[in-house]
Amino acid sequence: MITPQDIRRSMIKMVARTESAHIGGNLSAVEIIHTLYSKVLEVDPARPDWADRDRFVCKGTASAVLYTVLADRGFFPAERLSAYKADGGLFPVTERSELLPGVEASTTSMGRSLSLGIGMALAAQSRERPYQVYVLAGDGECQEGQVWEAATLAPALGLDNLTLIVDHNGFQAFSSSDALMPRSGTGKRFAAFGWDVHDVDGHDGDALADVLLRRRQGPRCVVAHTVKGKGLTFMENDVTWHGRRITRPELAQALRELR
């Protein structure tokens, strides 16, 4: 399977063809999504609608990573990624589930991913199906009130087939996350609602897999500590890379650093 370094190279070249993309938030999520598809998720590219497949609801700002990994797994030909963010195309900057095999949910509206995951997990529970549900949300996204309404509901429903992964990279669209609302208590807040909470290095694939594959009681929250813009020295921890365009000289530097 493609490596995290391969994902970063492919993704940077893909988003460089567009006017803007969520480069920083994609780079912070690379190891998380790579680990899910290489070590955790039970999915079958030949049967994308397999009833007992695991479900993954991706944060909207990590679509470039998701598309790259799905193409590598064989859900669709990699050549089609050249249409990323093309008007009216199949690869919008935030995912839409009706367009591509392997994309489970439309996450254009930030804050709704956990609610979608709860619905999927509840469906599995009520139908006595074995599949697991994984949701990836940003730490900035966790400032949405809908997230916390959902956070109170999942433990009450006893959803032990649900895992929330928080991409805790420290930045949102226009500032650090702490500038608006301190993030230090993210795990404590989920624990207070009854979640099984784990803190982990979000760029350590083995550590992520170890946590994600453990059995537990009730819903699980994995706070994955990451770096926005991870892997590129001129992007790391720089809020301006949430949505700006990468220039040709910057692309050349990125590809040199990712060799």
Residue pairs with C-beta under 8 A, 6 or more apart in sequence:
1 34
1 37
1 38
1 72
1 73
2 10
2 34
2 68
2 69
2 72
3 34
4 30
4 31
4 34
4 205
5 231
5 258
7 30
7 33
7 34
7 65
7 68
7 69
8 27
8 30
8 231
8 232
8 258
9 255
9 258
10 68
10 81
11 26
11 27
11 30
11 64
11 65
11 68
12 23
12 232
12 246
12 251
12 254
12 255
12 258
13 251
13 255
14 64
14 67
14 68
14 81
14 82
14 84
15 21
15 23
15 26
15 64
15 84
15 85
15 246
16 246
16 248
16 251
17 82
17 84
17 85
18 84
18 85
18 93
18 245
19 85
19 245
20 243
20 244
20 245
21 64
21 85
21 93
21 243
21 245
22 60
22 61
22 62
22 63
22 64
22 93
22 242
22 243
23 64
23 229
23 235
23 241
23 242
23 243
23 244
23 246
24 169
24 171
24 228
24 229
24 235
24 238
24 239
24 241
24 242
25 59
25 61
25 62
25 138
25 167
25 169
25 228
25 242
26 61
26 62
26 63
26 64
26 65
27 228
27 229
27 230
27 231
27 232
27 235
28 167
28 169
28 202
28 226
28 227
28 228
28 229
28 230
29 59
29 61
29 62
29 65
29 136
29 167
29 202
29 226
30 65
30 203
30 230
30 231
31 202
31 203
31 204
31 205
31 208
31 226
32 136
32 165
32 167
32 202
32 208
32 224
32 226
33 58
33 62
33 65
33 66
33 69
33 136
34 65
34 69
34 205
35 205
35 208
35 209
35 212
36 56
36 134
36 212
37 43
37 69
37 70
37 73
38 205
39 205
39 209
39 212
39 213
40 54
40 134
40 209
40 212
40 213
41 53
41 54
41 56
41 132
41 134
42 52
42 53
42 54
42 131
42 132
43 50
43 53
43 54
43 73
43 102
44 50
44 53
45 73
45 74
45 75
45 101
45 102
46 74
47 53
48 75
48 101
48 102
49 101
51 129
52 129
52 130
52 131
53 131
54 131
54 132
54 133
54 134
55 104
55 117
55 120
55 131
55 132
55 133
55 134
56 104
56 133
56 134
56 135
56 136
57 104
57 105
57 107
57 113
57 116
57 117
57 120
57 133
57 134
57 135
57 136
58 66
58 95
58 103
58 104
58 105
58 107
58 113
58 136
59 107
59 113
59 136
59 137
59 138
59 141
59 167
60 94
60 95
60 107
60 108
60 109
60 110
60 113
61 94
61 138
61 242
62 136
62 167
63 91
63 92
63 93
63 94
63 95
64 84
66 95
66 103
67 81
67 84
67 91
67 100
68 81
70 76
70 100
70 101
70 102
70 103
71 77
71 78
71 80
71 81
72 78
73 102
75 100
75 101
75 102
76 100
76 101
76 102
80 90
80 91
81 91
83 89
83 90
83 91
84 91
85 91
85 92
85 93
90 99
90 100
91 99
91 100
92 99
92 108
94 106
94 107
94 108
95 103
95 105
95 106
95 107
95 108
96 103
96 106
96 108
97 103
97 104
97 105
97 106
98 106
104 120
105 113
105 116
107 113
107 116
110 138
110 140
110 141
110 144
111 141
111 144
111 145
111 146
111 147
112 146
113 135
113 136
113 137
113 141
114 135
114 137
114 146
114 147
114 150
114 151
114 154
114 164
115 146
115 149
115 150
116 135
117 133
117 134
117 135
117 162
117 164
118 150
118 153
118 154
118 157
118 159
118 162
120 133
121 133
121 154
121 157
121 159
121 161
121 162
121 219
122 157
122 159
123 129
124 130
124 131
124 132
124 133
124 161
125 157
125 158
125 159
125 161
131 161
132 161
132 162
132 163
133 159
133 161
133 162
133 163
134 163
134 165
134 212
135 162
135 163
135 164
135 165
136 165
136 167
137 147
137 164
137 165
137 166
137 167
138 166
138 167
138 169
138 172
139 166
139 167
139 168
139 169
139 170
139 172
139 177
139 183
139 186
140 171
140 172
140 173
140 177
141 147
141 172
142 166
142 183
142 186
143 172
143 177
143 180
143 181
148 189
151 189
151 190
151 193
151 195
152 193
154 162
154 193
154 195
154 218
154 219
155 193
155 194
155 195
155 218
155 219
156 194
158 218
159 218
159 219
160 216
160 217
160 218
160 219
162 219
162 220
163 212
163 219
163 220
163 221
163 222
164 190
164 195
164 219
164 220
164 221
164 222
165 212
165 221
165 222
165 224
166 186
166 221
166 222
166 223
166 224
167 202
167 224
167 226
168 183
168 186
168 202
168 223
168 224
168 225
168 226
169 202
169 226
169 227
169 228
169 230
170 176
170 177
170 178
170 183
170 227
170 228
170 237
171 177
171 228
171 237
171 239
171 242
172 180
172 239
172 242
173 242
173 243
174 239
174 242
175 239
176 239
177 183
178 184
186 223
187 197
187 199
187 221
187 223
188 197
190 197
190 221
190 223
191 197
191 221
194 218
194 219
195 218
195 219
195 220
195 221
196 216
196 217
196 218
196 219
196 220
196 221
197 220
197 221
197 222
197 223
198 211
198 220
198 221
198 222
198 223
199 223
199 225
200 207
200 208
200 211
200 222
200 223
200 224
200 225
201 207
201 208
201 224
201 225
202 208
202 224
202 225
202 226
203 226
203 227
203 230
208 222
208 224
211 222
212 222
227 236
227 237
228 235
228 236
228 237
228 238
228 239
228 241
228 242
229 235
229 236
229 237
229 238
229 241
230 236
231 257
231 258
232 253
232 254
232 257
232 258
233 257
234 250
234 253
235 241
235 254
246 254
